[in-house]
Amino acid sequence: MAESKGALLAKSVQKHAGRAKEKFLQNFGKVDRTADEIFDEHLQNFTRQQNAANRLQKEFNNYIRCIRAMQTASKTLMDSLNEIYESNWVGHDLLYVQAQNIEMLWQDFSHKLADQVLIPLNTYQSQFPEMRKKMDKRGRKLVDYDSQRHSYQALLANPKKRDDAKVAKAKESLEEAKHTYEVLNSELHDELPALHDSRVLFLVTNLQTLFSAEQVFHGETAKVYAELEMIVDKLANDCQRGSYTLKKSSPKSPKSPSGNNNSIDSAPPSPARSPGATTDNLPPGVLYRVKATYKYTREDVDELSFDVGEVISVVEYDDPEEQEEGWLMGVKEGSGEKGMFPANFTRPL
């Protein structure tokens, strides 16, 4: 058994050495090479087709990864919205339902791309490595055929030293090498053009599936987002009607910190009124002016902060329904800031 393995190894080494020698002689123009221009054209087409398939597979795998990342991001976003959308707001339950619909659409879209686009693409691309192996084998058999042909021709070129037994054996080896090569070559001459022609139908089918899945996904998600927009519009309308507005309570009397000279009196006066305030020579829209007797720091975005001594022009509310008892709307002179403020923190000028 050991001798059999040794013999096989020696034969393999001898074959590789013979091929290397033949290629060396061919590359340096010492011997001719069997030419096949039609096969060379098939080889160029195959190489371009394989490169295109590899690129498409790479980019689509990346696209699938991005889709799955978007799917995760969409779920996280909708989960956050469901948490911050208060239960007493209009459309709370509908928001949850539509969030579930979006998640299902993303899952369906991702599965369709993986099953109906990526798997067929992987199957299509898997043909090329196997075909490449067969082409490489054809190349090796062609070198063997050329080598046997050159050996046979060398024996025939010297009639004086011709050994009929060697010639017969060389001819037999040549015929065997030629047959092996021609069988492979013939198969590839049929298979390579067929593979090349298949690219059109595959690409059409694959892209139709992709674009159809995209169209369905975007069409269905557009409907869901339209429903979400309607929910938010209803919330906006309710908000404008004051459905979720907390009524402001009368401001608490400020406490004068020990050693703080910001206040004039120990307690604020009653809410300032316009009787007794000077209304002469005021800019358009200004009802009267007040001066801060206490410092006030706003507690909401629609309020006005000020320090003791600052002057504020009192104006009308944009919406009279927003007016609260004990509160005035004013514009701080100098900065032009506008907002609500407690009247009993000021006195009329």
C-alpha positions in Angstrom: 0.0 0.0 0.0 2.9 2.3 0.8 4.4 1.7 -2.6 1.1 2.4 -4.3 0.9 5.8 -2.5 4.5 6.5 -3.3 3.9 5.7 -7.0 0.9 8.0 -7.1 2.8 10.8 -5.5 5.7 10.4 -7.9 3.3 10.4 -10.9 1.6 13.6 -9.6 5.0 15.3 -9.2 6.1 14.3 -12.6 2.8 15.5 -14.1 3.1 18.9 -12.4 6.8 19.2 -13.5 5.9 18.4 -17.1 3.1 21.0 -17.2 5.4 23.7 -15.6 8.1 22.9 -18.3 5.5 23.1 -21.1 4.2 26.5 -19.9 7.7 27.8 -19.6 8.5 26.8 -23.2 5.2 28.3 -24.4 5.7 31.6 -22.6 9.1 32.0 -24.1 8.0 31.0 -27.6 10.0 27.9 -27.7 6.9 25.8 -28.6 3.5 26.6 -30.1 0.3 26.7 -28.1 -3.1 25.4 -29.2 -5.2 28.5 -29.8 -9.0 28.7 -29.4 -10.3 32.3 -30.0 -13.9 31.4 -29.4 -13.1 29.9 -26.0 -11.1 33.0 -25.2 -14.1 35.1 -25.9 -16.2 32.9 -23.7 -13.6 33.3 -20.9 -13.8 37.1 -21.1 -17.6 37.0 -20.9 -17.5 34.6 -18.0 -15.0 36.8 -16.1 -17.2 39.9 -16.6 -20.3 38.0 -15.6 -18.7 36.6 -12.5 -17.4 40.0 -11.4 -20.8 41.5 -11.8 -22.5 38.7 -9.8 -19.9 39.1 -7.0 -20.4 42.8 -6.8 -24.2 42.5 -6.8 -24.1 39.9 -4.1 -21.8 42.0 -2.0 -23.9 45.2 -2.3 -27.2 43.4 -1.7 -25.8 41.8 1.4 -24.9 45.2 2.6 -28.4 46.5 1.7 -30.0 43.7 3.7 -27.9 44.6 6.7 -29.0 48.3 6.4 -32.6 47.2 6.1 -32.3 45.2 9.3 -30.7 48.1 11.1 -33.5 50.4 10.0 -36.0 47.8 11.2 -34.4 47.8 14.7 -34.2 51.7 14.7 -37.9 51.9 13.7 -39.0 49.6 16.5 -36.9 51.5 19.0 -38.3 54.9 17.9 -41.9 53.7 18.0 -41.4 52.1 21.4 -40.1 55.5 22.7 -43.1 57.3 21.2 -45.5 54.8 22.8 -43.9 55.5 26.2 -44.0 59.3 26.0 -47.5 59.5 24.4 -49.6 60.0 27.4 -52.6 57.7 28.0 -55.2 60.4 28.2 -54.2 62.0 24.9 -56.4 61.4 21.9 -55.3 58.4 19.7 -53.2 56.7 22.4 -54.5 53.2 21.6 -54.4 53.9 17.9 -50.7 54.9 18.1 -49.9 51.6 19.7 -51.7 49.7 17.0 -50.0 51.6 14.1 -46.6 51.0 15.8 -47.3 47.3 15.7 -48.3 47.5 12.0 -45.1 49.3 11.1 -43.1 46.6 12.9 -44.9 43.8 11.0 -44.3 45.6 7.7 -40.6 45.9 8.4 -40.4 42.2 9.3 -42.3 41.1 6.2 -40.1 43.4 4.0 -36.9 42.0 5.5 -38.0 38.4 5.1 -39.0 38.9 1.5 -35.7 40.4 0.5 -33.8 37.6 2.2 -35.9 34.7 0.9 -37.0 35.9 -2.6 -34.0 38.1 -3.6 -30.9 37.1 -1.7 -31.3 33.3 -1.8 -31.8 33.2 -5.6 -28.8 35.6 -6.0 -26.6 33.3 -3.9 -27.7 30.3 -6.0 -26.9 32.2 -9.2 -23.5 33.3 -7.9 -22.6 29.7 -6.7 -22.4 28.5 -10.3 -19.3 30.5 -11.0 -16.7 28.8 -8.6 -17.7 25.4 -10.0 -17.5 26.6 -13.5 -14.1 28.2 -12.8 -12.8 24.9 -11.5 -13.9 23.1 -14.7 -12.2 25.8 -16.8 -9.0 25.5 -14.8 -9.1 21.7 -15.4 -9.6 22.3 -19.1 -6.5 24.6 -19.0 -4.4 21.8 -17.4 -5.6 19.2 -19.9 -4.8 21.6 -22.8 -1.2 21.9 -21.5 -1.1 18.1 -21.2 -2.3 17.8 -24.8 0.2 20.3 -26.1 3.0 18.6 -24.2 2.1 15.1 -25.6 1.8 16.6 -29.1 5.3 18.2 -28.9 6.8 14.9 -27.5 5.2 13.0 -30.4 6.4 15.5 -33.0 9.9 15.4 -31.5 10.1 11.6 -32.0 8.9 11.9 -35.6 11.3 14.7 -36.4 14.4 12.4 -36.1 13.7 9.3 -38.4 17.3 8.0 -37.9 16.8 7.5 -34.2 13.2 6.5 -34.3 12.0 3.9 -31.8 8.8 2.5 -33.1 7.7 1.3 -29.7 8.3 4.8 -28.2 6.5 6.4 -31.2 3.5 4.1 -30.7 3.4 4.8 -27.0 3.7 8.6 -27.6 0.9 8.4 -30.2 -1.3 6.6 -27.7 -0.6 9.1 -25.0 -1.3 11.9 -27.4 -4.7 10.5 -28.5 -5.7 10.0 -24.8 -4.7 13.6 -23.9 -6.5 14.9 -26.9 -9.7 13.1 -26.1 -9.7 14.2 -22.5 -9.1 17.8 -23.5 -11.7 17.8 -26.3 -14.4 16.4 -24.1 -14.0 19.1 -21.5 -13.5 21.8 -24.2 -16.7 20.7 -26.0 -18.7 20.8 -22.7 -17.5 24.3 -21.9 -18.2 25.5 -25.4 -21.9 24.6 -24.7 -22.1 25.6 -21.0 -20.3 28.9 -21.0 -22.6 30.6 -23.6 -25.7 29.2 -21.8 -24.5 30.6 -18.5 -23.7 34.0 -20.1 -27.2 34.1 -21.7 -28.9 33.3 -18.4 -27.7 36.6 -16.8 -30.5 38.6 -18.5 -33.4 36.5 -17.3 -31.9 36.2 -13.8 -31.4 39.9 -13.5 -34.9 40.7 -14.7 -36.5 38.2 -12.3 -34.4 39.3 -9.4 -35.0 43.0 -9.9 -38.7 42.5 -10.5 -38.9 40.8 -7.1 -36.9 43.4 -5.4 -38.8 46.4 -6.8 -42.1 44.7 -6.2 -41.2 44.2 -2.5 -40.0 47.8 -2.2 -43.2 49.1 -3.8 -45.5 47.1 -1.5 -43.5 48.0 1.6 -43.4 51.7 0.9 -47.0 51.8 -0.2 -48.2 50.1 3.0 -46.0 52.1 5.3 -47.2 55.3 3.7 -50.8 54.4 4.7 -49.6 53.7 8.3 -47.8 57.1 8.5 -50.8 58.8 7.1 -52.8 57.4 10.0 -50.1 58.5 12.5 -50.2 62.0 11.0 -54.0 62.1 11.5 -53.5 61.0 15.2 -51.1 63.8 15.8 -53.3 66.3 14.0 -56.1 65.5 16.4 -53.8 65.9 19.3 -52.8 69.3 18.0 -56.4 70.4 17.6 -57.2 69.2 21.1 -54.2 71.1 22.4 -55.3 74.3 20.7 -58.7 74.0 22.4 -56.9 73.8 25.7 -57.9 70.2 26.4 -54.5 69.4 28.0 -53.6 72.8 29.4 -53.1 73.1 33.2 -54.7 76.2 34.6 -52.2 78.4 36.4 -52.8 79.0 40.1 -52.4 82.4 41.7 -48.7 83.1 42.3 -47.4 82.5 45.8 -46.1 85.5 47.7 -42.3 85.6 47.5 -40.3 85.3 50.6 -37.5 87.8 51.1 -34.2 86.0 51.8 -32.3 87.2 54.8 -30.1 90.1 53.9 -31.6 90.4 50.4 -32.3 94.0 49.4 -34.1 93.0 46.2 -37.5 93.6 47.8 -39.0 96.9 48.8 -41.6 95.6 51.2 -41.8 92.5 53.3 -44.7 91.2 51.3 -46.0 91.9 47.8 -48.9 94.2 47.2 -52.2 93.2 45.7 -52.3 92.6 41.9 -51.4 95.7 39.9 -54.3 97.4 38.2 -54.3 99.8 35.2 -56.2 102.7 37.3 -53.5 104.9 38.7 -51.0 103.9 36.0 -49.8 106.5 33.5 -51.2 105.9 30.0 -49.9 109.0 28.3 -47.3 108.9 25.5 -47.2 105.1 25.4 -46.2 103.1 22.2 -49.0 101.6 20.2 -50.3 98.4 21.9 -48.9 99.2 25.3 -51.6 99.5 27.9 -49.4 100.8 30.7 -46.0 100.2 32.3 -45.0 98.5 35.5 -41.8 98.2 37.6 -40.7 95.0 39.3 -40.7 95.2 43.0 -39.7 91.5 43.4 -37.4 89.2 41.4 -39.3 86.5 39.5 -37.9 83.4 37.8 -40.2 81.8 35.3 -41.5 78.3 35.8 -42.8 77.8 32.3 -41.6 78.6 28.8 -44.4 81.1 28.2 -43.5 83.1 31.4 -41.2 86.2 31.8 -38.3 86.4 34.2 -37.1 89.7 35.7 -35.1 91.3 38.4 -36.1 94.0 40.9 -36.3 97.4 39.2 -36.8 96.2 35.6 -39.6 97.9 33.6 -42.2 95.9 31.8 -44.7 97.2 29.2 -48.1 95.6 29.8 -49.9 94.4 26.5 -53.0 92.5 25.6 -53.0 88.7 25.4 -52.8 87.3 21.9 -55.7 85.0 22.9 -58.0 86.6 25.6 -59.1 83.1 26.6 -55.5 82.4 27.9 -55.7 85.2 30.4 -55.4 84.1 34.0 -56.5 86.0 37.1 -53.6 87.7 38.8 -51.3 87.4 35.7 -50.4 90.0 33.1 -48.8 89.8 29.6 -45.8 92.0 29.1 -42.7 92.9 27.1 -39.6 93.6 29.1 -38.0 96.9 28.1 -34.5 96.6 26.9 -34.5 92.9 25.9 -37.9 92.8 24.2 -38.7 89.4 25.9 -42.4 88.7 26.0 -44.3 86.5 28.4 -46.8 86.1 31.3 -45.8 87.4 34.8 -47.5 87.7 38.2 -49.0 91.1 38.6 -48.3 91.3 42.4 -44.6 91.2 41.8 -44.8 94.7 40.2 -46.3 98.1 40.7 -47.7 100.4 38.0 -45.8 103.4 36.8 
